[in-house]
Amino acid sequence: MKALESKLPQVGTTIFTLMSQLAEQHRAVNLSQGFPDFRPPPELLDLVDRALAGRHHQYALMPGSTALRTAIAEKLAALYGVTVDPVAEITVTSGATEAIFDAIQAIVRRDDEVIVFDPCYDSYEPSITLAGGRTVHLPLTGSRFAIDWDRLRQALNWRTRLVIVNSPHNPSGALLARADYERLAELLRPYDCYLLSDEVYEHVVFDGAKHATALAHPELRERCFAVFSFGKTYHATGWKLGYCVAPPALSAELRRVHQYVTFASTSPLQQALAEYMSAHPEHHLNLPEFYQERRDYFAKLLAATKFKPLRSAGTYFQLADYSAISALPDVEFARWLTIEHGVATIPISVFYREPPDARLVRFCFAKENSTLDAAAERLRRL
Ligand SMILES: Cc1ncc(COP(=O)(O)O)c(C=O)c1O
C-alpha cells in the first residue's frame, strides 16, 4: 500500500491537550484548557440520577428530545424575544463542536470560501478543510478585537459560502453588539452566503452587557446557524451537549449530516437538562454575575503580578500581556511558565494563521478561588 496521505496534514494534537498534559506532568496549576473546576448545580445532578434510574437509556429522537427542544425554544423566547419552532428549527448535538462540524459539512462545497476571524476557535478550519472548502482568515483588530468591516467587504465575493462569527469571543472576550449584526447583514445582503454564529458563551457577559444573538436580527436569522453549548452554561463540558438553531431548510440539511455523525445525543442528560432548564431559569440568569465575580477576583490577583490584563467583556477567559516578564515568543513562554513556574496557559498565537507579534497568553478563570489563588502565588514570584 502507498503511504497514507492525511486529509488533515496540518492538524496535530491540539495545544489544549498538549498544555493540559504538560500541566499534569509538571504539577502545574492548569488555567489553560477552558473547563470549570466546579460542579454542575446539585439539582441538575439529582435529575441526572433520576433519569439514569428511570427509562432514559435508548436512542433519543434524532434531532433531540422533544422536552429539551421545547425548553430551549421557551428560553430563546423569554431571553431574546426570538420565536423558534422546536420541531423544525432546533437540533440537539453532541456539543457545539458537533453542531459546528455538521453545519459546515452541510453547507460548504468543494472550493467554497469560508471567512473566519482570527484569533479563532480551532475546530472551524479542519471542518472546512474536510468539506473541501478554503478558509479565509481575517484578523480582528485593536485591543478590542473588533471586526474590520472594510476588510470583510473586500474579502466577500461570489465564492464566499459561509462567514463564522463568535460572540462572546474566545479567546479575547470581545462582544458583538446589535449594531455589528446590522453591519454584517448589510455586507452579506448581496451574497448567497450563510452565517455560522458561535454563541457558546451566551451567558458569560459582564458589566451589565446583554448578549446580542444573531437570531434576533431578522435578515441574518434567515441565513444563520446559531450554535450553543450546555457544557459552558451548566459547568458540564464533559457532557458534550449543545444545539443548533437554524431555519427549517437549513436545519434539514444539518440533520442529514447529524444523523450519520452521531445520529442522536445522550438521552438521560437531555432529559435532565430539559427538566432543569424549565424549573431553574435563575441558573443561566445568574451566570453573568457568577462569572463576573471570578473575573474580578482573578483581575485583582493579576494586579499584584507583572502581567497586564486586557479587558475581558465576556467568556471565562482573560488575556494578559507578559512583555514585562519575558521577550520569549508566546508558545515558548507558555511552556516555560508551565515547566519552570507551575502555571499552564494557552499562547494566543495558536488561534491565528498569521500570528501578530504580541506577547499574550490566555488564562481560564472558570476555577475555584483556591485554584486561582494557587496560580497567583506562583505568578507573583515572576
Ligand atoms: C468558541 C467555542 N466554540 C465552540 C466550543 C465547543 O463547545 P462544546 O464543548 O459544547 O463542543 C468551544 C469550547 O471551548 C468554544 O470555546
The ligand as an SDF file (V2000), in Angstrom:
LIG
                    3D

 16 16  0  0  0  0  0  0  0  0999 V2000
  -15.7420   29.3690   20.8230 C   0  0  0  0  0  0  0  0  0  0  0  0
  -16.0940   27.9590   21.1010 C   0  0  0  0  0  0  0  0  0  0  0  0
  -16.9230   27.3200   20.2850 N   0  0  0  0  0  0  0  0  0  0  0  0
  -17.2720   26.0400   20.4830 C   0  0  0  0  0  0  0  0  0  0  0  0
  -16.7730   25.3210   21.5600 C   0  0  0  0  0  0  0  0  0  0  0  0
  -17.1650   23.8880   21.7230 C   0  0  0  0  0  0  0  0  0  0  0  0
  -18.1820   23.6760   22.6540 O   0  0  0  0  0  0  0  0  0  0  0  0
  -18.5830   22.2080   23.1150 P   0  0  0  0  0  0  0  0  0  0  0  0
  -17.6780   21.8480   24.2590 O   0  0  0  0  0  0  0  0  0  0  0  0
  -20.0150   22.3040   23.5100 O   0  0  0  0  0  0  0  0  0  0  0  0
  -18.3700   21.2800   21.9670 O   0  0  0  0  0  0  0  0  0  0  0  0
  -15.8950   25.9480   22.4430 C   0  0  0  0  0  0  0  0  0  0  0  0
  -15.3100   25.1960   23.5690 C   0  0  0  0  0  0  0  0  0  0  0  0
  -14.3070   25.5560   24.1380 O   0  0  0  0  0  0  0  0  0  0  0  0
  -15.5450   27.3010   22.2130 C   0  0  0  0  0  0  0  0  0  0  0  0
  -14.7050   27.9560   23.0310 O   0  0  0  0  0  0  0  0  0  0  0  0
  1  2  1  0
  2  3  1  0
  2 15  2  0
  3  4  2  0
  4  5  1  0
  5  6  1  0
  5 12  2  0
  6  7  1  0
  7  8  1  0
  8  9  2  0
  8 10  1  0
  8 11  1  0
 12 13  1  0
 12 15  1  0
 13 14  2  0
 15 16  1  0
M  END
$$$$
